[in-house]
Amino acid sequence: MKRLMLTAITVVAAALLIGCQAHRPAPINPDFQAADLSDKVRSGELRQKVDNFYVILDSSGSKEETYRGNSKFAIAKDFVYRMNRTIPGSVYINGALRSFGHSGNPFAKKTTLHYGPTQWSSSSFEAALEKINWGGGLSPADMAIDSASSDMATLSGKTAVILVGDGQYKGYDPVGAAQRMKARFGDRVCLYTVLVGSEDPESIKTMKAISAASECGSYQTVKYLDKPSSLAAWVEAVFFESAAKPAPPPPPAPGDADRDGVVDGLDQCANTPRGAPVNSAGCWIIPNVLFDFNEAGIRLDYRPLLDRVAMVMADNPDLRFSIGGHTCNIGSERYNEGLSDRRANAVKQYLMGKGVPGNRLFTRGYGFSVPTAGNDTEAGRKLNRRATLRWSR
């Protein structure tokens, strides 16, 4: 009996020791050159459709199995690495990265958050991904999805959740967790699954059911996403939607000095920037950018407006903008001053991501000192949660 117990202890200790000896596979494609989507984004051909993305990476014991000459974990990690490099660096988006099975204990049921949710940058996301080792633990995919739901409670707008794994989740209920996520966030979440492995019928069925739970996601196998072009097409489908290019400005009419389509006798705003959309009086009126309560993220519905501002600035190198951040009166004066600074800077960072030089953008936070509507009603407070844009030459 003692010998049996000693053997069991030795096995567990050995497993823990192996787990502690981190297995970090070398990148499969260290020199990967992503297809460049930046021009499509800058030109307006592609319009961003999600505010956030959340990657769930399977690091469990079964991922050490070999598939197509490499461990499934190495292939899964390489896919996320290549996906991260394919997302255009100009996009303004929040990112998060979570693994499950990330434990040296083969009997552990564990999920770990490695990155975010935070404003995404390719370099910081890649650095977090690089540190993830194969764990060798159990496969609680449902725990990871439920944990992701909790993390997403802090996010506004729409989120693409991307699960990269082998679908071998017997004894767990990832489909139920996906359904709970859908029930919580509704049309604000879409689930995408990428299968890494031998494509057995049960694994395929599980991964397809997870993505189907959101009613707007998709399922794919990693082997069909190995080329830069095919991966770029997948990234387009997950992160973007096609957008019609803005119509060119009308040809100049006789007596139209600033060529905005309104003749000088009716033009109340002389010297309008080239390409700017104007009203019947010849004035470029830029609506305020509104924010959700206590948020500083740029909402999807205001991105086309800011995209057009960036395009006009590209056509008018002498154009400059003053960006004012504002809040409603809920909370302390000091807190709202900081929030208004973040809102103004969010607009600046978004425009810089579209190629506008930072030295042409000037920000200031006003807190709740300059309301545009009454703060005694919710309707008024919504209008006060804003950023204003004023142009000058």
N, C-alpha and C positions, 0 to 999 in steps of 0.2 A: 504493500500500500504506500509506504514512504517512497519507494523507488518510483511508483507511478506518479505520485505528486511531484517528485523532483523532476521527472521527465516533463510533466506538464508545465512546471514553472520554467524549465529550461527552454521549452518551445516558445512560450510567451515572451521570455526575456530575449530570445534570439530574434523573434519577430519585431520586438520593440527596437532592438539594436539595428536591425536592417532598416527599419523605418527612419531611425535617426540618421543613418548614413544616406543623406539626401540624394535622391535620384533625379538629377536635373538634366534632361536630354539636350544635346546640342541642337541648335536650330537646323531643321531640314533644308530650309531655303534662306540661308543667312544673307544672300545677295539679291533677294527678291526685289524686282522692280515692278511696282504696281502700275496698272493702267491709270493714267491721269484723268480724273474727272473734274478738275478745277475749272477748266475753260467752260464746260457745260454749266457749272454752277454760276460762274461769274457772268456768263452771257444771259442767264435767265432761262436757258433751255431746261434745266433741272431746278425744281423748287423743293426745298427741304420739307418733309412731311412729319418728322418726329422731333420732339424737343430733347429726348433722352434715349440712350440705349443701355441695356443691362445684359452683360454676358454671364452665363452660368456654365462653368467648365467642369466636366466630369474628371476627377482625379482619383477615382476609386481603384480598388485592387484589380478589377478585370481589365483596366486600361493598360496593364503591362503586357497583355497578350499582343502578339505580332500580327500586323495587317499590312499587306503590300510592302513588306521589307522593313517596317519600323514598328515600334510599339504604338498602340492606339493612342496613348497619352501624348507621345511626341507628335503624332499627326494632328491630334486635336489642338494642341498648343500652337503648332505651326499654322493651322488654319486661322486661329484668333490673331496671331502675329501678322499674317498677311492681310486679314480683314482690316485690322487697325491701320495698316499702311495704305490701304486703298481708300479709306474715308478721306475726302479732301480736307486738308489742314485749314481751309478757310471757313469751315462750318462752325457755327456757334451751337454747341450741344453739350449736354451733361452725359457722363459715362460712369459705369460701375462694373466691377468684376468680382465674381464670387465663385468659389470652387466647392465641391463636396467630395467626400472620401479622402480629403486632404489630412491624413493622419498616419503616423507610423504604426499605430496599433491596428492590426487587421480586423479586430472586433469592434472598432470604434464607429459610432454613427455621428458624423460631424460635418458641418459646413462652415466655411471661412470666408469673410469679406476681405478682399485684398486691395480694393481701389474704389473710392467714391462712396456714394454718388457725389460727383463734383464736376466742375467745368472741365471738359475733356481737352487734353492735348495728346497728340500721338506719342510724344516722347515719354511723358509721365505714365501713360497707360502701358506702354511697352516695358518700362522699367518695373512696374508692378507685376506684369505678366511673366517677366524673366525670372522673378524670384519664386514662382510657384513650382514646387517639385511634385513628382508623382508621389501620392500619399500611401496608397495601398489599403485604405480602410474600406468600410462598407459603402453602399450606394444609395444614400437617402436623398434621392432626387426630389421627393416631395418636400422634405425639410428645406432644401435649398430654394425651391420655388416659393414656399411660404415665407422664408426669411427675406427673399427678394421683395415680396409684397410689402413687408414691414418697412424695408428700406425705401421703397418707392412712395411711401406716404408723404415724404418730404418733397417730392417732385411735383411740378405742375406741368400741364400739357400732356402730350402723347409720348408713350414709351415703347420702344421695340425691345422685347426680351428675347435673347438668343441663347438657346440651350445647345451646347456642343457635347455630345456623348455617344455611348454605344447602345443605349436603349435597354441594357440588361439590368432591369430594376425590379425583378421579381421579389415580392414581399413588401413592396412600397407602392404608393399610390400617387405618382406624379401627375396623372391625368386629373385626379380629384383636386390636387393642389392648383393645377392650371385653371380648373373650373372655378375654384375659390378666388383666384386672382382676377379672372374675368368678371365674376360677380361683384368684386370690390371696385374695379376700375372701369368696367364697361368698355366703351369704344375708345378709351384712352390707352388701351394696351393691345398690342398684337404680339403673338408668340411665334418664333421661328425656331425650328429644330434642324440641326445638322448632324446626320448620323455618321459616326466613325466606327467602322467594324465590318463584320462578315455579312451583314445584311440578312440575318435570319428572319423569318416571317414575324416572329413575336417582337423582335426589336423594332422592325419597321412599323408594325402595328402600334406599338407604344409611342414611338416618336411622332407618327402621324396624328395620333389621338391627342397628344399634348398640344401640337400646333393648331389642330382643328378646334380645340376648346375655346380659342380666342375669336374664331370666326373670320379672322382677317390676316392670319399669318400664313406660313408655308413650311413644307418639309423638303429637305434636300439631302443627298448623300455627299460626303466630302470629296469623293473621287471625281465628281462632276464640277468641282470648284477649284481644280488644281491649276488651271491656266489663268493668267492675269485678266484676260478678256472675259472669261466666264465668271470669275470672282467679281469683276467690276460690274457686270450686269446684275449679279445678285445684290451687291451693295446698293446699286441704283434702286432696285425693287424694294429693299428694306428701308432705306433712308430717304428716298426722294420720289417725286412724281414729276411727270412731264409738265412743262408750263409753256404757254404760248409766249413768244418773244413780243415785247412791247412794240406797238406800231411806231414807225419812224415819224418824226415831227413833220407837220404839214409844210409844203413849199412856201417860201416867203411871198407875201402879198405886197402889191405896191404900197409904199408908205408904211411899211412895218419894220421899223428900225431894229427892234430886238428879235425879229423873226420868230415870234411866238404864235403867229397865226391870228393875232388881233391887231387891226390897223391902228396907227398912232392916234387918230382922233378919238378912238374908243378905249385905248389902252391906259389904264390907271396905274400901271406898275411898269415903269420904263426899265430897260436893261435887265429883263428877266434872263436867268441863265439858259444857255442853249440846251434844248432837249427837255426842259422842265415842263411838266403838265400844268396848264393854266386854266383858270375859269374864264367866263365870258368877259370879265373886266381885264384880262391879261395878267392876272396875279397868280403866283405859285403859293397856294395856301397849304401848308403841311400840317395834317392833323396831329394831335398829340398821340404819343405812344402810351397806351394804358397798361397797367400792371395789376396782377392779382394781389389780394391782400397779403401784406408782409412778404412779397416776392420781388425779386429783381431780375428774373429771367425774361427774355424777350419772347412774347407769345407768338405762336405760329401765324395768327391772323394779322400781325403787324410786320412780318418779315417782307412781304411784297412791297410795302411802303418804303422800308429801309433799303431794300434792294434797288428801288428806283432812285432814291437819294444817292446811293453809291454810284449808280450809272451816270447821273447828272454831274456828280463831282468829278468823275473820270473825264467827262467831256468839257469840263470847265476848271482847268488847273488852278485858277486864281480864287476859286470858291472856298469859303471857310464856314464852319458851323459852330454855333454856341449851343450846347446841350444842357438844359436845366433839368435836374431831378427834383421831384416833388412827392409829397405823401399826404395822407389824410391825417387827422389829429388824434388817432388812437395810439396810445403809447407816449413815452416821454419825449421831450424835445430833443434830448441828446441821441436817443435811439433813432428817431426819425431823421435826424440830420445824417446819420450814417447810412440809413436805408436810402435816402434821396441821393447820396453820393454814389451808392452802388447802382442805382437805377440809371443815373447819367452815364456812369462808366460802362454799364452793360450795353447801352446804345453805341458808345464809342468803340468798344471792343467788337461789336457786331460789324460796324462799318469798316473797321480796320481789317476784319476777316474777309471783307469783300474787296480789299485792295486799296482802301483810302488811307493815305499817310496820317499818322497820329498827330503830326504837327499842324494839321488843318482842322483839328477837332478840339474844342475847348469845353470843359465840363465844370459844372458847379451844382452842389446840392443845396436846396433851399429848405429842406425839412417840410414843415407844414405852414411856413410863414407866408406863402403866396398862394392861397387857395384860388381855384377857378370857379368853385361852386360852394354852396353851403355844406358845412360838416355836420349839420344837425339831422341829415337823412342819409340812408345808405346809398341812394342814387347819387347824391352830391359827393359822398366820400369816394365812390368808385371813380368819379371824374377827376378827383384830386390825386389819385394814385397814378402819376403820369410822368412822362419826360417830354419836354418841349424842344423843338428844333428851330433855330433862327439862322438864316444864312446871311452872309455879307461877303464883300469882295475886298 
